[in-house]
Amino acid sequence: MKIIILGAGQVGSSVAESLVSEANDITMVDVDSERLSLLQDRLDLRAVVGNASHPSVLVSAGAEDADMILAVTEHDETNLVSCKLAASMFNTPTKIARIRSSEYLAHPEIFSTDNFCVDFAICPEQILTEYIENLIEFPEALQVLDFAEGKVSLVAVRALYGGLLVGQQLQELRIHVPNVDTRVAAIFRKNRPIIPEGNTIIEVEDEVFFIAAAENIRAVMRELRNMDKPVKRVMIAGGGKIGRRLGKTLEKDYQVRIIERNYKASERLAAELHRTLVLNGDATDEKLLESENIAEMDMFCALTNDDENNIMAALLAKRMGARKVIALINRRAYVDLVQSGGIDIAISPAQVTIGSLLAYVRQGDVVAVHSLRRGAAEALELVAHGDAQSSNVVGRKIEDIELPKGATIGAIVRGLPEQNSVYDETLDEQKNVSAEVKVIIAHHDTVIESEDHVILFVVNRKMIREVEKLFQVKVGFL
């Protein structure tokens, strides 16, 4: 696939790295020639220096025969204009734009074919806010990912000493939770993947990924580790786009405090947030944290734009007694480094966001893609089409499907209404048609039917192409 990526920032670079490794023809456009040179040194891609919203630059990048344009520059207006030009001048089939302003997102008609011709708009800040919100709701989890309109959840937890299943075989999970159907999709032990079998024994410090219907998540988590107390008090360092969104979302159900260094920004936050206490100060100020009772905080989220400040604030908060700390870290080299230290969860914004983009790049009918373990693995939601003659999966038991080694089918959701567009006017009506939706946890004898949403876990991203081919309908199927 020929793909043009506009913007070589954190999101653009991460997407390029993922797509280049999958044998796509990638061209990167950015105004910063030095940034492009560094990318070219690492990745096999073509670089064009220039403004992404200029027609001549798009021509130089090969827009005339591109299959897709990913407009992920820092500026919404540049992204919108680029998509409009791609549609009107080059008839580009797929146009994706990164949109940060809530003003634009509040009016989806802006993205229609009559206006800026954006097929799919992503808001990294909103994706991150929802991601962190899930971690606050499930403080025991390392990751919480939703599939099939929230019907199914994939959760990663660290098995700790005292958990009922630690030291026992996976097949005993069904004995401990007889009324809940679940499946362990993968286990990572000392950063190496283990394909789970019935006789696999869970060890202390294992990172266990399990899948279950959303309403059964807590019941399964209790078997893997002792449950933490529910989060009540949250402190957020940084009142920028993410901190503000998170504060606004959480203040209805939690006691929230935000520390913002900039005085004017603090005033704006205080006026906008009604139940949140906004503090003007430095989140790395030990006296400030102590005066605000950091030791009583259930969750501390360091969400400023500065990686070093986030790391230091989170480490300090943890040392001073915060129960759990989360740090937002843009530099990938830092993420693995700090998560092995005193920080409970280090979040890479690019890795959290990338799944929304990859769902449109993947071949076949891919509904959702989630990056796992900071990009090492992936979870995908694909729709099975065709029949027993035209498909390699439909009408077959899971044990008879030739999955690549390391790929695991975790669950099937049957009966979801078809959704053709994120801007479909009937979308709200479709979401209400859920009475017949059925969540089926995959077992060896489960048979996949046409239009099933199949959720897979892939421990090695090199297998993605094989999985996609497996779900593609054979030529001649109508």
C-alpha positions in Angstrom: 0.0 0.0 0.0 1.3 3.5 -0.9 0.9 5.7 2.1 1.8 9.4 2.7 2.3 10.5 6.3 2.0 14.2 6.8 3.9 15.2 10.0 7.0 13.5 11.4 6.2 14.0 15.1 5.7 11.3 17.7 2.5 10.0 16.2 3.7 10.2 12.6 7.1 8.6 13.4 5.5 5.7 15.4 3.0 5.0 12.6 5.8 5.1 10.0 7.8 2.6 12.0 4.9 0.2 12.2 4.0 0.5 8.6 7.5 0.3 7.1 8.0 -3.0 8.9 5.0 -4.4 7.1 6.3 -3.7 3.6 4.3 -0.6 2.8 5.6 2.2 0.5 5.9 5.1 2.9 6.5 8.8 2.1 6.9 11.2 5.0 6.3 14.9 4.7 7.4 17.5 7.3 8.8 21.1 7.4 11.7 20.0 9.6 14.4 18.5 7.4 16.6 17.5 10.3 13.7 15.4 11.8 13.2 13.7 8.4 16.9 12.9 8.1 16.9 11.2 11.4 13.9 9.1 10.4 15.5 8.2 7.1 18.6 7.0 8.9 16.4 4.5 10.9 13.6 3.6 8.5 13.3 2.6 4.8 11.1 5.5 3.7 11.0 8.5 1.3 11.1 12.0 2.8 9.8 15.3 1.3 10.5 18.6 3.0 7.6 21.1 2.9 4.3 22.3 4.1 1.8 19.5 4.0 -1.1 21.7 2.9 0.7 22.9 -0.2 -0.5 21.2 -3.5 3.1 21.2 -4.9 4.4 19.4 -1.8 1.7 16.8 -2.1 2.5 16.2 -5.7 6.2 15.8 -4.8 5.1 13.2 -2.2 3.3 11.2 -4.8 -0.3 12.0 -3.9 -1.5 11.4 -7.4 -1.3 7.6 -6.9 -1.4 7.3 -3.1 -3.8 4.8 -1.5 -3.9 6.7 1.8 -3.0 10.0 3.4 -2.4 10.2 7.1 -2.5 13.9 8.1 -1.0 13.9 11.6 0.8 17.3 11.8 0.5 19.4 15.0 -2.0 21.8 13.3 -5.6 20.8 12.8 -6.0 23.3 10.0 -3.1 21.9 8.0 -4.5 18.4 8.4 -8.0 19.4 7.3 -6.7 21.3 4.2 -4.5 18.4 3.3 -7.4 16.0 3.3 -9.5 18.4 1.2 -6.7 18.7 -1.4 -6.2 15.0 -1.4 -9.8 14.4 -2.2 -10.4 17.2 -4.7 -7.1 17.2 -6.6 -5.9 13.6 -6.3 -9.0 11.5 -5.5 -7.1 9.7 -2.7 -9.2 6.8 -1.5 -8.6 7.1 2.2 -7.9 10.3 4.2 -7.3 10.3 7.9 -6.8 13.5 10.0 -5.5 14.1 13.5 -7.8 16.7 15.1 -7.0 18.1 18.5 -9.6 20.9 18.8 -12.9 20.0 20.5 -14.4 22.8 18.4 -14.0 20.8 15.3 -14.8 17.5 16.9 -18.1 18.9 18.2 -19.3 19.3 14.6 -18.7 16.1 12.7 -20.3 17.5 9.6 -17.0 19.4 9.1 -15.5 16.1 8.0 -18.1 15.1 5.5 -17.5 14.9 1.7 -19.2 18.2 1.2 -16.6 19.9 3.4 -13.1 18.7 4.3 -13.5 15.1 3.1 -12.0 13.4 6.1 -12.8 9.7 6.2 -11.7 9.3 9.8 -10.7 11.8 12.4 -8.7 10.8 15.5 -8.2 12.9 18.6 -5.1 11.6 20.5 -6.0 13.6 23.6 -9.4 12.0 23.8 -8.0 8.5 23.2 -5.5 9.0 26.0 -8.1 10.3 28.3 -10.3 7.3 27.8 -7.2 5.0 28.2 -6.2 6.6 31.5 -9.9 6.6 32.7 -9.9 2.8 32.3 -6.7 2.4 34.3 -8.3 4.5 37.1 -11.4 2.4 37.1 -9.3 -0.8 37.3 -6.3 0.2 39.4 -4.9 -3.3 39.4 -4.5 -3.4 35.6 -1.6 -2.5 33.4 -3.8 -2.1 30.4 -7.6 -2.2 29.8 -8.7 -2.3 26.2 -12.3 -2.5 24.9 -13.6 -4.3 21.8 -16.9 -4.7 20.1 -18.4 -1.4 21.3 -17.4 -2.2 24.9 -18.9 -5.7 25.0 -15.5 -7.3 25.5 -12.4 -6.3 27.4 -8.8 -7.4 27.2 -7.0 -6.7 30.5 -3.3 -7.1 31.4 -2.5 -7.6 35.1 0.7 -8.5 36.9 0.3 -11.7 38.9 1.3 -11.0 42.5 2.0 -13.2 45.5 -1.2 -14.1 47.1 -3.3 -14.4 44.0 -5.4 -17.6 44.0 -4.1 -18.7 40.6 -0.4 -18.1 41.2 1.4 -21.4 41.2 -1.6 -23.2 39.7 -2.5 -24.4 36.2 -4.6 -22.2 33.9 -7.2 -25.0 33.6 -8.0 -24.4 37.2 -9.3 -20.9 36.4 -12.7 -22.5 35.4 -12.8 -24.2 38.8 -12.3 -20.9 40.7 -14.8 -18.9 38.6 -17.3 -21.5 37.4 -19.9 -19.0 36.4 -17.7 -16.8 34.3 -16.3 -17.7 30.9 -12.8 -16.2 30.2 -9.6 -17.1 28.4 -6.0 -16.2 29.0 -4.8 -14.9 25.7 -1.1 -14.6 26.5 1.4 -14.5 29.2 4.7 -12.5 29.2 7.3 -13.8 31.6 10.5 -11.7 32.0 9.5 -9.9 28.7 9.2 -13.2 26.8 5.8 -14.4 25.5 4.4 -17.8 26.6 1.6 -19.3 24.6 -0.9 -20.4 27.3 -2.0 -24.0 27.5 -4.2 -25.7 30.0 -1.2 -27.0 32.0 0.6 -23.6 32.0 1.4 -22.5 35.5 1.1 -18.8 36.4 4.2 -17.5 38.3 4.6 -14.4 40.4 5.4 -11.3 38.3 3.9 -12.8 35.1 2.1 -10.3 32.9 -1.2 -12.0 32.2 -3.5 -10.9 29.4 -7.0 -12.3 29.7 -10.2 -11.6 27.8 -13.8 -11.7 29.0 -17.2 -10.0 28.7 -16.9 -6.5 30.1 -19.2 -7.2 33.0 -17.1 -10.2 34.1 -13.7 -8.5 34.3 -13.6 -7.9 38.0 -14.5 -11.4 38.8 -11.6 -12.8 36.8 -9.1 -10.2 38.2 -9.9 -11.3 41.7 -8.5 -14.8 40.9 -5.2 -13.4 39.6 -4.4 -11.0 42.4 -5.7 -9.3 45.5 -8.0 -6.4 44.5 -6.9 -2.9 45.3 -9.2 -0.5 47.0 -11.3 1.5 44.6 -9.8 4.9 43.5 -11.4 7.9 45.2 -8.8 10.6 45.2 -6.9 11.6 42.0 -4.1 14.1 41.6 -3.2 15.3 38.1 0.1 17.1 37.3 -0.4 19.2 34.2 -3.5 21.1 33.1 -2.9 20.9 29.4 -5.2 19.3 26.8 -5.0 15.8 28.4 -5.1 16.9 32.0 -8.0 19.2 31.4 -10.0 16.5 29.6 -9.2 14.0 32.3 -10.2 16.3 35.1 -13.5 17.2 33.4 -14.3 13.5 32.9 -13.3 12.4 36.4 -14.7 15.2 38.6 -18.2 13.7 38.5 -17.1 10.6 40.3 -13.8 11.3 42.0 -12.1 13.9 44.2 -9.7 15.5 41.7 -6.9 18.0 42.1 -4.9 19.4 39.3 -1.5 21.1 39.6 -0.7 23.5 36.8 2.5 25.6 36.7 1.2 28.4 34.5 -0.9 30.9 36.4 -3.2 32.0 33.6 -3.8 28.4 32.6 -4.7 27.7 36.2 -7.3 30.4 36.2 -8.8 29.1 33.0 -9.0 25.6 34.4 -10.6 26.8 37.7 -13.3 28.6 35.7 -14.0 25.6 33.5 -13.8 22.8 36.1 -16.5 23.0 38.7 -15.7 20.2 41.2 -11.9 20.1 40.7 -9.4 21.8 43.0 -6.9 23.6 40.7 -3.5 24.4 42.3 -1.0 26.8 40.7 2.5 25.3 41.3 5.2 22.8 40.4 4.3 19.1 40.6 7.9 18.4 41.5 7.7 20.7 44.6 8.0 18.4 47.6 6.4 20.9 50.0 3.4 21.5 47.7 2.8 17.7 47.4 3.1 17.3 51.1 0.7 20.2 51.9 -1.8 18.7 49.4 -1.7 15.3 51.2 -0.1 13.3 48.4 0.2 10.3 50.7 -3.6 10.1 50.7 -3.9 10.0 46.9 -5.1 6.8 45.3 -3.8 7.8 41.9 -1.2 10.4 40.7 -1.1 11.1 37.0 1.8 13.1 35.6 0.5 14.5 32.3 2.6 17.5 31.4 4.4 18.0 28.1 7.8 17.4 29.6 8.9 13.8 30.0 11.6 14.5 32.6 9.1 16.5 34.7 6.6 13.7 34.5 9.1 11.1 35.5 10.4 13.1 38.5 6.9 14.1 39.6 5.7 10.5 39.5 8.7 9.1 41.3 8.4 11.8 44.0 4.7 11.2 44.4 5.3 7.5 44.8 8.1 8.0 47.3 5.8 10.3 49.3 3.1 7.7 49.6 0.8 7.9 46.5 -0.8 4.5 46.1 -0.3 4.3 42.3 1.4 6.6 39.8 1.1 7.0 36.1 3.5 9.0 33.9 3.0 10.1 30.3 6.3 9.7 28.4 6.8 10.6 24.8 10.3 9.3 24.3 10.1 5.5 23.8 13.5 4.9 25.2 12.3 6.1 28.6 9.2 4.1 28.8 10.7 0.6 29.4 13.4 2.2 31.5 11.1 3.8 34.1 8.3 1.1 34.2 10.9 -1.3 35.6 11.5 1.3 38.4 9.2 3.1 40.8 6.6 4.2 38.3 3.6 1.8 38.1 2.5 2.6 34.5 4.4 4.5 31.9 2.2 5.5 29.0 3.5 6.2 25.5 1.0 8.5 23.8 2.0 7.4 20.3 1.6 3.7 21.1 -1.9 4.3 22.6 -3.0 6.4 19.7 -1.5 4.3 16.9 -4.1 1.6 17.1 -6.8 3.9 15.8 -4.7 4.6 12.7 -3.7 1.0 12.1 -7.3 -0.2 12.0 -7.6 1.8 8.7 -4.3 0.5 7.3 -4.8 -3.1 8.0 -6.0 -5.2 5.1 -9.3 -7.0 5.5 -12.2 -5.8 7.6 -10.4 -4.7 10.7 -12.6 -2.8 13.2 -10.0 -2.2 16.0 -6.3 -2.5 16.6 -4.6 -2.0 20.0 -0.9 -1.8 20.5 0.2 -4.0 23.5 3.3 -4.0 25.6 4.5 -0.7 24.1 4.3 -2.0 20.5 5.7 -5.5 20.9 2.3 -7.2 20.4 -1.1 -6.4 19.1 -4.8 -7.2 19.7 -7.1 -7.0 16.7 -10.8 -7.1 16.1 -11.7 -8.5 12.6 -15.0 -9.2 11.0 -15.3 -12.7 9.3 -17.0 -12.6 5.9 -18.0 -15.2 3.4 -18.9 -18.8 3.8 -17.1 -22.2 4.2 -16.0 -22.2 0.5 -14.8 -18.5 0.2 -13.3 -18.1 3.7 -10.5 -19.7 5.6 -12.3 -19.2 9.0 -16.1 -19.1 8.5 -17.8 -22.4 9.2 -14.6 -23.8 10.9 -13.9 -24.8 14.5 -11.0 -22.8 16.0 -8.9 -25.9 16.4 -9.1 -26.4 12.6 -8.1 -22.9 11.7 -4.4 -22.6 10.6 -3.4 -19.6 12.8 0.2 -18.4 12.7 2.2 -19.6 15.7 1.7 -17.1 18.5 -1.7 -15.9 17.4 -4.6 -16.7 19.7 -8.4 -16.2 19.1 -9.7 -14.9 22.4 -13.3 -14.1 21.9 -16.1 -13.8 19.3 -18.9 -11.3 19.4 -22.0 -12.3 17.4 -24.9 -10.1 16.3 -23.3 -6.6 16.3 -25.0 -4.3 13.8 -22.9 -3.3 10.8 -21.4 0.2 10.9 -20.3 1.6 7.6 -19.0 5.0 8.8 -18.0 6.8 12.0 -20.3 9.6 10.8 -23.3 7.5 10.0 -26.4 9.3 11.1 -28.0 6.1 12.2 -25.1 5.2 14.5 -26.9 6.0 17.7 -29.9 3.9 16.6 -27.6 1.0 15.7 -26.0 1.1 19.2 -29.4 0.5 20.7 -29.9 -2.7 18.8 -27.9 -4.8 21.2 -30.4 -7.3 22.6 -29.2 -10.1 20.5 -25.5 -9.4 20.8 -23.7 -12.4 22.2 -20.1 -12.6 23.6 -18.6 -16.1 23.1 -15.2 -16.8 24.7 -13.3 -18.9 22.2 -12.6 -22.6 22.9 -11.2 -25.3 20.6 -14.6 -26.4 19.3 -16.1 -22.9 18.8 -17.3 -22.4 15.2 -16.9 -19.0 13.6 -19.9 -17.7 11.6 -20.1 -15.1 8.9 -20.2 -11.5 10.3 -18.7 -12.5 13.6 -16.4 -10.0 15.2 -13.3 -12.1 16.1 -10.8 -10.8 18.7 -7.2 -12.0 18.3 -4.1 -11.6 20.3 -0.8 -11.6 18.3 2.4 -11.8 20.4 4.6 -10.9 17.5 3.7 -8.1 15.1 5.5 -9.9 12.2 2.5 -12.3 12.1 0.0 -9.5 11.4 0.0 -9.9 7.6 -0.6 -13.7 7.9 -3.6 -13.1 10.2 -5.0 -10.5 7.8 -4.7 -12.9 4.8 -6.4 -15.6 6.8 -9.5 -13.4 7.2 -9.6 -12.1 3.6 -12.4 -13.5 1.5 -11.3 -15.5 -1.6 -11.6 -13.9 -5.1 -15.1 -14.4 -6.5 -17.0 -14.0 -3.3 -19.9 -11.5 -3.6 
